[in-house]
C-alpha cells in the first residue's frame, strides 16, 4: 500500500529577532499576544495545506480552543495581523481564511524530499474565489479536522469499507486535477503584472516568489514604481554605453524585499551581495577623490550623494573613467 502524501509539517522556524507583528502584539496584549501568535502558527503547521477558514461557527470554536484564546481578543489580533501582512488580508476580510504567506515560505524546505509540493498561495486564493463565484460559500476545503480513522490493531489495516489503496489513488487524482484547475484559473493582480513586465526581463526571477514579496510589501511600494524602474533601466543603459560601472539588477523578489526603489542604482550590490572593492581616483572629475558625488538635489535644496565607482589602482583605465564620467555629467 502506498504511503499517503503529507500536507502538514512537524516544525516551523521561530527567529529570535522580533518581527513587526510580534512586537506590536506583545506591546498591546502582553504574553497573551505572544501565546496566540505562536499557537496560530503551530495550528497552521498541523493543518493540511496550512490554511483554515473560521467563517463556520464550529470551525471558529475549534480554532480558538486550540489557540487557547477567547474569540473577541483572538479576532482582534487576527485583524491586526492582516494589517501588518502576517496573514493574507484579502482572504481574511472576504472569507475569514487564515493563511500566512511568510509561514508558507519558511516551511517549504520541509517539502523538499516529498513527492508533493507545498500548496501555493495562488491555489488557496483560487479555491475561495471559486467558491464565491459559484455561490457555494465557505466549503470545507481545509480538510481539518480530519476524520478519525479506525485502526484494526491486529493487522494494522484500516477497517473502513473498500480498498484503502484504491482510495489513496483516487484522492491523489482528485488533488492533481484540483491543483491543475486552480493554477489555470489564477491570475496575478494587474498592478503586480505591470511591475513584473516593466522589470528587466533577464532579471525577473521566480514570478511566484516576487508576488509573495509584493503582497508583503505592497503598502510600502510607491505609486510611481514603474517610473522608478524605467529610470533605473535608462541610467544603467546610459552608464553601460559610456563604460561606467553599474551593478546588475537583483532578481525582482530581492529588489522588492530590499526596497530598492529608494536606492541609487549605483549602490545596488552585485551578484554575490557585496559592493565591488574600488578605491577613489584622485583624478576623477566627478568625485575629485572623495568617493562620493552629488547625483541630484532634493526639493529642499539638500544634495543627494551617491558612491562614485572610480578606481585609483588601475592607471590604464583612469583616463577612460575620467572622460566617461565627464560625458555622463554633460549628458545629464
C-alpha positions in Angstrom: 0.0 0.0 0.0 1.4 3.4 -1.0 2.1 5.9 1.8 -0.4 8.8 1.8 1.1 12.2 1.0 1.6 14.5 3.9 0.4 18.1 3.7 1.4 19.2 7.2 4.7 19.8 8.9 6.2 19.0 12.4 8.0 22.3 12.9 8.4 25.9 11.7 11.4 28.3 12.1 10.9 30.7 15.0 13.5 33.5 14.7 15.0 35.2 17.8 14.7 38.7 16.3 11.3 40.3 16.8 9.3 41.0 13.7 6.9 43.9 13.4 3.8 41.8 14.1 5.1 40.0 17.2 6.4 43.3 18.6 3.0 45.0 18.3 1.1 42.0 19.7 3.4 41.8 22.8 3.2 45.5 23.4 -0.6 45.5 23.2 -1.6 42.1 24.6 1.5 41.1 26.6 2.2 37.4 27.0 -1.3 36.6 25.6 -0.2 38.1 22.3 2.9 36.0 22.2 1.0 32.9 23.0 -1.7 33.4 20.4 0.9 34.3 17.7 2.8 31.1 18.4 -0.3 28.8 18.8 -1.7 30.1 15.5 1.5 29.2 13.6 1.6 25.8 15.3 -2.1 25.3 14.3 -1.5 26.2 10.7 1.6 23.8 10.5 -0.6 20.9 11.7 -3.5 21.8 9.4 -3.4 20.1 5.9 -2.4 22.7 3.3 -1.6 25.3 6.0 -4.8 27.4 5.9 -8.0 27.4 7.8 -11.4 29.0 7.4 -13.3 30.1 10.6 -16.4 31.5 8.9 -18.3 28.5 10.1 -19.1 28.6 13.9 -17.9 25.1 14.6 -14.5 25.8 12.9 -14.3 29.1 14.8 -14.9 27.5 18.2 -12.4 24.7 17.4 -9.7 27.2 16.3 -9.9 29.5 19.3 -10.0 26.4 21.6 -6.8 25.1 20.0 -5.1 28.5 20.3 -6.2 29.0 23.9 -7.7 32.4 23.3 -11.2 33.9 23.6 -12.9 34.8 20.3 -13.1 38.6 20.8 -9.4 39.0 21.6 -8.3 36.4 19.0 -10.4 38.1 16.2 -8.9 41.5 17.2 -5.3 40.0 17.0 -6.1 38.4 13.6 -7.3 41.8 12.3 -4.0 43.3 13.5 -2.0 40.5 11.7 -3.9 41.2 8.5 -2.9 44.9 8.7 0.8 44.0 9.2 0.7 41.4 6.5 1.4 38.4 8.7 -1.8 36.8 7.3 -3.2 37.4 3.8 -5.6 40.3 4.3 -7.9 39.9 1.2 -8.8 36.3 2.2 -9.2 37.2 5.9 -11.5 40.1 5.1 -13.6 38.4 2.4 -13.8 34.7 3.6 -12.3 34.6 7.2 -9.5 32.4 5.9 -6.3 32.3 8.0 -3.2 31.8 5.8 0.3 33.3 6.3 2.5 33.9 3.2 5.5 34.2 5.5 4.8 30.8 7.0 4.4 29.1 3.6 7.8 30.5 2.6 9.5 29.4 5.8 8.4 25.8 5.8 8.7 25.0 2.1 12.1 23.3 2.7 10.2 20.6 4.7 8.6 19.5 1.3 12.0 19.2 -0.5 12.1 15.4 -0.3 8.4 14.9 -0.7 6.7 14.0 -3.9 4.0 16.6 -3.4 5.0 20.3 -3.3 3.7 22.7 -0.7 0.5 24.4 -1.7 0.9 27.8 -3.4 -0.9 30.9 -2.1 -2.4 31.3 -5.5 -4.1 27.9 -5.2 -5.6 28.9 -1.8 -6.8 32.2 -3.3 -8.4 30.5 -6.3 -10.2 28.0 -4.0 -12.1 30.7 -2.2 -12.5 32.9 -5.2 -14.1 29.9 -7.0 -16.4 29.3 -4.0 -17.6 32.9 -4.1 -18.2 32.9 -7.8 -20.1 29.6 -7.8 -22.1 30.6 -4.7 -21.0 27.6 -2.6 -19.7 29.8 0.1 -17.1 28.6 2.5 -16.9 24.9 1.9 -14.8 22.5 3.9 -11.6 23.0 1.8 -9.1 23.0 4.6 -9.6 19.3 5.3 -9.2 19.9 9.0 -10.1 18.4 11.4 -9.5 15.1 9.7 -12.0 12.2 10.5 -10.7 9.8 13.0 -9.7 6.5 11.1 -10.4 3.3 13.0 -7.4 1.0 13.0 -7.5 -2.8 13.4 -4.6 -3.3 15.9 -4.3 -7.0 14.9 -3.4 -6.5 11.2 -2.7 -2.7 11.2 -5.1 -2.1 8.3 -7.9 0.4 8.0 -11.2 -1.1 9.0 -13.2 1.0 6.6 -15.1 -0.4 3.7 -13.4 -0.7 0.3 -9.8 -1.0 -0.8 -7.6 1.6 1.0 -5.0 1.6 -1.8 -7.7 2.5 -4.4 -8.9 5.3 -2.2 -5.4 6.7 -1.9 -5.1 6.7 -5.7 -8.5 8.3 -6.0 -7.6 11.1 -3.6 -4.3 11.7 -5.4 -6.0 12.0 -8.8 -8.6 14.4 -7.4 -5.9 16.5 -5.8 -3.9 16.6 -9.0 -6.9 17.8 -11.0 -7.8 20.4 -8.4 -4.3 21.9 -8.4 -4.3 21.9 -12.2 -7.7 23.7 -12.3 -6.7 26.1 -9.6 -3.5 27.2 -11.3 -5.1 27.5 -14.7 -7.8 29.9 -13.3 -5.5 32.0 -11.1 -4.4 35.4 -12.5 -2.0 37.8 -10.9 -3.3 41.3 -10.0 -2.9 43.9 -12.7 -0.6 46.2 -10.5 1.9 43.3 -10.0 1.8 42.3 -13.7 2.8 45.9 -14.6 5.7 45.8 -12.2 6.8 42.3 -13.3 6.9 43.1 -17.0 8.5 46.6 -16.5 11.4 45.0 -14.7 14.4 43.8 -16.8 13.4 40.6 -18.5 16.6 38.6 -17.7 16.5 39.6 -14.0 12.8 38.9 -13.1 13.5 35.5 -11.4 10.6 33.5 -9.9 7.3 35.2 -10.5 5.7 33.4 -7.6 8.4 34.4 -5.2 8.3 38.0 -6.4 4.5 38.0 -6.0 4.7 36.9 -2.3 7.2 39.7 -1.6 4.8 42.1 -3.4 2.0 41.1 -1.2 4.1 41.6 1.9 5.5 45.0 1.0 2.5 46.3 -1.0 1.7 49.2 1.4 5.3 50.5 1.1 5.6 50.3 -2.7 5.3 53.8 -4.2 2.6 54.6 -6.8 5.3 55.7 -9.3 7.2 52.4 -9.0 7.0 51.8 -12.8 8.6 55.2 -13.4 11.4 54.3 -10.9 12.1 51.0 -12.7 12.2 52.7 -16.1 14.5 55.4 -14.8 16.9 52.8 -13.3 16.9 50.8 -16.5 17.6 54.0 -18.5 20.5 55.0 -16.2 22.0 51.5 -16.4 21.8 51.6 -20.2 23.4 55.0 -20.4 26.2 54.1 -17.9 27.0 50.9 -19.8 27.3 52.8 -23.1 29.8 55.2 -21.5 31.8 52.4 -19.9 30.9 53.4 -16.3 30.4 50.6 -13.8 26.8 49.8 -13.0 25.8 46.8 -10.9 23.3 44.2 -12.2 19.7 44.4 -11.1 18.9 41.8 -8.4 16.0 39.5 -9.2 12.6 41.1 -8.7 12.0 39.2 -5.4 15.1 40.8 -3.7 14.5 44.1 -5.4 11.1 44.4 -3.6 12.4 42.9 -0.4 15.3 45.4 -0.2 13.0 48.3 -1.1 15.4 49.2 -4.0 13.1 51.8 -5.3 14.5 54.0 -2.6 18.1 53.4 -3.6 20.5 54.9 -6.1 21.1 52.1 -8.7 24.9 52.7 -8.4 24.5 51.4 -4.9 23.0 48.1 -5.8 25.1 45.1 -4.5 26.5 42.9 -7.2 25.6 39.2 -7.7 27.4 38.0 -4.6 25.8 40.6 -2.4 28.8 42.8 -1.9 29.8 46.1 -3.3 32.8 46.0 -5.7 36.0 46.8 -4.0 37.2 50.1 -5.5 39.4 52.9 -4.4 38.6 56.6 -5.1 40.6 58.1 -8.0 42.2 61.4 -7.1 41.9 62.5 -10.7 38.2 61.7 -11.1 36.4 64.8 -12.2 33.1 63.6 -10.7 34.1 62.9 -7.1 37.6 64.5 -7.0 39.0 61.6 -5.0 36.3 61.7 -2.3 34.5 58.6 -3.5 31.1 60.5 -3.4 29.5 62.8 -5.9 26.3 64.9 -5.9 23.8 63.0 -8.1 20.8 65.2 -7.6 19.1 67.8 -5.4 16.2 67.2 -3.0 13.1 69.6 -3.1 14.5 71.4 -0.1 17.8 72.0 -1.9 19.9 69.5 0.1 22.4 67.4 -2.0 21.7 63.7 -2.8 25.0 61.9 -2.7 26.0 58.7 -4.5 29.0 56.4 -4.5 31.5 57.0 -7.3 33.0 53.8 -8.6 36.3 55.1 -10.0 39.5 53.2 -9.4 42.8 54.5 -8.2 44.7 51.3 -8.7 44.2 50.9 -12.5 46.0 53.7 -14.3 45.2 52.3 -17.7 41.5 52.8 -17.1 41.8 56.1 -15.2 41.6 58.3 -18.3 38.7 56.3 -19.7 36.8 56.6 -16.5 37.6 60.3 -16.4 36.3 61.0 -19.9 33.2 58.7 -19.4 32.3 60.5 -16.2 32.6 63.9 -17.8 30.4 62.7 -20.7 27.8 61.4 -18.3 27.7 64.7 -16.4 27.3 66.7 -19.6 24.6 64.3 -20.9 22.7 64.7 -17.6 
